[in-house]
Structures are given as C-alpha cells and as structure tokens.
Amino acid sequence: MRDHYAEFTVRGAEIVAVGPDGLESFKKYWAREKIPFIGLPDSEHSVARMYKQEINLFKLGRMPMNCILDVNGYIRYIHYSVSRSDLPDNETFLSVIDELNASSKQT
C-alpha cells in the first residue's frame, strides 16, 4: 500500500494501519520504512477487539484484517486473513473504493 498510496488518496480514501506494537516501535518502523499513511499503535488491543480481529497465539499474535469504512464509519468491506500471505491486493481495495464512490454519487 505504501508504494500505491497516491492511488488511494486520489480517490478520497485514507489508509490507517493498526498494529499490536507500542508507540515507540511504531514510530521507528514508520520512519525507517518511510510509510506515508497513518500508523495506529494498539498495544492494548482495544481497536482489535472493537473490529473482532482474530488473535492466534500459534501464529504469533493478531491475524491480518483489512477493512474499508465509509465516511460515516460503517464497515463496507472486510477481509479476515488466515495468514500474512492471504492479504487482498491493492486492486481489490481500489475497486471497492471506486464502487463506493460511484454509489455515493448516484444518491
């Protein structure tokens, strides 16, 4: 997503990555990797619980989860991954965003 961030923002979308690490760990990683979008540390797992993100201790913690929320905060797309290799590609997200944008123009 980092390398295609402009494709998201041109559609009026924003990316927020929520992770289990603490603030300092997030800051270091974001700076080192030059990530242009928002990183939200969730070491207390409150956001994870709110969105029912699965935790699997055998797979070293929280399972990847991707969702798209509309401007009112409603989840319009969600994907719960079974591993880090089971993530949707950017085209999937961009397609959903395009569909949401198109449907909001029709109303």
N, C-alpha and C positions, 0 to 999 in steps of 0.2 A: 504494500500500500504506500510505503514511503516514496518509492520511485514514481508512482502514478497519482500522487496526492493532488496535483493540479486538475486531473480529470474528475476528481470528486468535488473539489471546491467550485469549479466552473458550473457544476450542476446545483450549486447551493447547498451542498452537503458538507458536513464536518465529520472528521474521524476522531474518535476518542478510544484510546486503548486503556483497558483496566487490567491491572495485574496484581499478583499477590505480594509483590515486593514492597518494602518500605520506601519512604520519600527519598532518602539519600541514594539508595540503589537505583531508583527510577531516574533521578537527576543525572547520575553518572552515565547510565545506559543511554538516555536520550541525547546527552551531549556528545558522547563518543560516537554514536551511530547517526547523529545529525537528523533526528526524526522531526519532521515539520509539524506533526499534529500533536494533539493533547495526550499526555500520559497521566493516568489517574492511579496512584498507588492505593491498593485496597488490602493492606495487610491484616485488617480486622475482618475481612470477607463480608462486609455489610452490603456492598453492591452485588457481590456474587450471590449472596442469599436472596436479595431482592429479585434478581432475574433467574433464580433457580439454576445457577451454574453448577454442574456436577463436580464433585471432588472425588478423585480416585487415588487413594494412597499407594496403590500398586503401580500407578503411572506417574508418580511423583507430584501429586497435587491436583490443582484445578484443571479440568479438561477445557480445551478451547471452545469458546462460544462466540458467535458473531450475530449481531442483530442490527436492524435498521429501525430507527424510531422516526415517526413523523414529527412535524413541528409542534404537535400537541403532546408529545411524549408517549404516544401509543406505539407498541411494537408492531411493525408491519411486515417484518421478515426476521426469522430467527433460524439459526443453524447450530445445533449442538454437535460438536465433533467427538469422535471416539478416539482420536489421536491427533498429534500435531500435523500429520500428513493428510488429514481429512478436512482441510480448510477449503471453503469455496474460493474460486479465483476472482480476481478483480472484475472481470466481465460480468459475473453473476451479480455482484453488488451494484455495478453501474447500470445494469439492465433493470434491476428492481427500482433504483432511484429514478431512472428515466420513466418507468411506468407510474411511479407515484407522482412525479412532476406532471406527467401528461394527464393523469386522472384529476389532479387538483386544478388544472386549467379548464377542465370540462364542466366544473360545478359552478 
